[in-house]
Amino acid sequence: MNAGAQPRVVAANVLDAVLHHGRSLKAELAAGLPALRDPRDRALVEAICFAALRIRHRGDAALAAWIPRPLPRRDAPLRALLLAGFAQLDPLGLPAHAALAATVDAAREMGRAHQSGLVNALLRRAQRDGLPEGDWRDLWPSWLRGRLKADWPDAFEDIITAGNTQAPTWLRVNRLRGTREDYLQRLQAAGIEAQLVDGLDDALRIDGSLPVALLPGFADGDVSVQDGAAQQVADALAPPRGARVLDACAAPGGKSAHLLERDPTLRLVALDIDAARLRKVGENFARLGVGASASLHVADATDTAAWWDGEPFDAILLDAPCSATGIVRRQPDVLLHRREQDIVSLARLQASLLDALWPLLAPGGTLLYATCSILRDENERQVDAFLGRTPDAAAEALAETFGHPAGAGRQRLPGEGGMDGFFHARLRKRA
Ligand SMILES: C[S@@+](CC[C@H](N)C(=O)[O-])C[C@H]1O[C@@H](n2cnc3c(N)ncnc32)[C@H](O)[C@@H]1O
């Protein structure tokens, strides 16, 4: 077998599951990548899958124009492989000869030897003529376009462009292990270009994507991958030293770990409703050398009677489950799987989390409400409604100047400062 065929088979299988069986890209990559030993092959599969989902409208336009009849259902895996093949040429720009040979070989590996000639012909045509432009509206569902236009009329086009653009890689240097200046030098010694970022004390930014296995000291906990917007949360919550802190929706633990890297004396309680995801919190803490005295619970945060011991928290982070509409560039399958009805149920869940957690906050304490959504129903309207029904809650003025004012909070739109779309508001309990 052509050595490059296996990553193409894995990419096609992941795309087939995501495109045709409603599966999540993250979960399919997590299941498929371990089959590949070489970290560069794993990085290639990720790059192909992301790029293929971003050019899905152009790939489908090519298939509609270049083959006489639409592919039947039984050829869904072939469509996935063809989209993977197109993406390697544009936007990934891989050497065409090798990409074509490996993708045609992958067709044979997938039991589609009888269609390998078709794969070869279509990829050659894409190489020669380029893919048609397609219609980007085929990528973004009309309900979401409507909401984004209503919520952000002036920024609508920038939001779409950012969603269709590859994100940079953001690193968070573990300050318990060394400075980011030292880590920058280690990256340079490994031939990796990165930049310091003003205003984010632990952050480094690398253009494009990079497999974590290539990051010096990753396995030893010297560094994590975390978007710059998510790294703002530790500053925004800023719990007092040694405070008792609740992270109510903690998994996989990025923000909790950052808080603990900054202050290992915090008395942290981390919850998540999803046991498998909560295990990741423990694994991340162990890798980073934090959280030895943190307590982790699988729990529904709204069911406080089941998990709360009655001792109030000085600070609460509610990084709420949301539509993820601010991170389409990192989760392009949001555009395939999210339904308008989900926004109503997510907003209801967010409201019940706010209502259930507020009584657990000590007088004078702070609750930071955050989401990676850019929809006003989940963000400023959610917070405004909460303030309206909660007499002892007050919005704190934010010193932060990023993004856009949004009711009591601030909203960063995707791509601004190179970061993800993100909202946060800080709420103080009156003493
Ligand atoms: C946005 S993610 C949290 C990301 C995390 N704070 C981090 O920085 O790594 C939201 C999390 O909320 C969890 N979740 C959803 N509903 C919940 C509930 N009722 N109680 C507790 N956790 C919940 C989900 O399983 C998911 O892990």
The ligand as an SDF file (V2000), in Angstrom:
LIG
                    3D

 27 29  0  0  0  0  0  0  0  0999 V2000
  -18.0190   24.8340   27.2640 C   0  0  0  0  0  0  0  0  0  0  0  0
  -17.7580   23.2700   27.9200 S   0  0  0  0  0  0  0  0  0  0  0  0
  -16.6660   23.6150   29.2560 C   0  0  0  0  0  0  0  0  0  0  0  0
  -15.2180   23.8410   28.8570 C   0  0  0  0  0  0  0  0  0  0  0  0
  -14.2980   23.9310   30.0730 C   0  0  0  0  0  0  0  0  0  0  0  0
  -14.7300   24.9910   30.9860 N   0  0  0  0  0  0  0  0  0  0  0  0
  -12.8570   24.1690   29.6990 C   0  0  0  0  0  0  0  0  0  0  0  0
  -12.3820   25.3010   29.7140 O   0  0  0  0  0  0  0  0  0  0  0  0
  -12.1640   23.1970   29.3980 O   0  0  0  0  0  0  0  0  0  0  0  0
  -19.2790   22.9600   28.7250 C   0  0  0  0  0  0  0  0  0  0  0  0
  -19.2860   21.7040   29.5850 C   0  0  0  0  0  0  0  0  0  0  0  0
  -20.5210   21.7150   30.3190 O   0  0  0  0  0  0  0  0  0  0  0  0
  -20.8690   20.3810   30.5940 C   0  0  0  0  0  0  0  0  0  0  0  0
  -22.3000   20.3980   31.0410 N   0  0  0  0  0  0  0  0  0  0  0  0
  -23.4070   20.4920   30.2880 C   0  0  0  0  0  0  0  0  0  0  0  0
  -24.5140   20.5030   31.0640 N   0  0  0  0  0  0  0  0  0  0  0  0
  -24.0780   20.4220   32.3490 C   0  0  0  0  0  0  0  0  0  0  0  0
  -24.7260   20.3790   33.6240 C   0  0  0  0  0  0  0  0  0  0  0  0
  -26.0600   20.4300   33.7240 N   0  0  0  0  0  0  0  0  0  0  0  0
  -23.9590   20.2640   34.7370 N   0  0  0  0  0  0  0  0  0  0  0  0
  -22.6130   20.2030   34.6540 C   0  0  0  0  0  0  0  0  0  0  0  0
  -21.9400   20.2260   33.4660 N   0  0  0  0  0  0  0  0  0  0  0  0
  -22.6700   20.3440   32.3380 C   0  0  0  0  0  0  0  0  0  0  0  0
  -20.5650   19.6840   29.2950 C   0  0  0  0  0  0  0  0  0  0  0  0
  -20.3940   18.2960   29.4940 O   0  0  0  0  0  0  0  0  0  0  0  0
  -19.2670   20.3850   28.8600 C   0  0  0  0  0  0  0  0  0  0  0  0
  -18.1510   19.6460   29.2580 O   0  0  0  0  0  0  0  0  0  0  0  0
  1  2  1  0
  2  3  1  0
  2 10  1  0
  3  4  1  0
  4  5  1  0
  5  6  1  0
  5  7  1  0
  7  8  2  0
  7  9  1  0
 10 11  1  0
 11 12  1  0
 11 26  1  0
 12 13  1  0
 13 14  1  0
 13 24  1  0
 14 15  1  0
 14 23  1  0
 15 16  2  0
 16 17  1  0
 17 18  1  0
 17 23  2  0
 18 19  1  0
 18 20  2  0
 20 21  1  0
 21 22  2  0
 22 23  1  0
 24 25  1  0
 24 26  1  0
 26 27  1  0
M  CHG  2   2   1   9  -1
M  END
$$$$
